[in-house]
């Protein structure tokens, strides 16, 4: 039996050419990686050790270490040994997530 409904879809090219890009949402990072990891990423403007991050976030060093491991595997933080300490810093990709450029501006 033939289908009597006609389906239509929006134009994919010119119709959205002049549409503005969405403005970055400051809460989107927390929705993406979780509030704890988002707070951690925001703190890493300067290189910090796990213990210092734990103190600033008021959580255990093991919790911070677990989050840092995930962020490091995702390429959002880098780490470097300095004496006995390992210092963490946001990677360029992490910087882009924490402070996305205004996408609404035309190039």
N, C-alpha and C positions, 0 to 999 in steps of 0.2 A: 504494500500500500504506500503510495507516494506521500511524502511529508508536505503538509500544506503551509507550514510556517517558513517564512523567509528570515534568515538571519543576516544581520548587518553588523559590521564592526567599524569602529572609528578609523579615520585616516591615520596612517602611521608616520607620515612625513611632514608635510607642510603645516598640518593642523597644530602642532605643538612647537613650531619653530620660534614663535615669539613669546611663548610662555616663560615666565620667570622660574628660575631654579629655586628650590625650597631653601629657606634660610636655615642654617645649621641650628639644631636644637641642643641646648646645653645639657639637657637630661638624657640625650640619646646615648652618650657614652656609658652611663650607668645601666641603661637598658640593654646595651650590647654586651658588656663584660661583667656587670654586677657592680653594686655600689662600692664594695670593699676594694675591688681592683681599680675602679675609676678613681677613688680617693687616693690610692697608692700611686697611680700614674700622675695625678696632679701634683703630688708632693715631690716628684723626682725632677724638679727644675735644676737641682744641683745633685751631684753624686752623694748618695747616702748609704750607710750600712744597714743591714737588717735590724739590728738592735735600735738604731736611731729611728728608723721608720716605725718600729713597733711602739716605741715610746711616744712618738707624735700621734700615732693612730689609736693609742691606748688599747692595744691588743697584744697577744703573745708573739714573741719572735718566730715561733713555729708557724703560726697562722700567716705571718708576713712572708716567711720563706716559701710556703706553699703557693701563695699568690704570685710571688716573684718568679717562681719556677714556671708557672703557667704563662705569665707575661713574657718571660724570656723565650720559651719555646715558640710563642706566637710572634716573636720578633719585635715586641713592643718596648722591651728594655734591653740594655746591654749591661755587662758586668766586667769589672776589672779588679784584680787583686792589688791591694796597697798594703804591704806588710802582712799582718795577720788578718786584716779585714778585706771583705769583698764589697766593693762599692757598686751600687746600681744607679743607672741613669736612663732616662727615656731615650729610645732610638728615634731617628727621624720619622719613622712610621708612627711611633707613640706620640711624638709631637703633633703630627697631623691629626690624630684622633682627639687629643686634648684641646687643641686650639685650631679647629678647622677654619680654613680661609672662607671669607664671605663668598659663597657660591652665587649669590644674586648679582654680583658686579659683572658687568660685561668685560671681556678681555680687551 
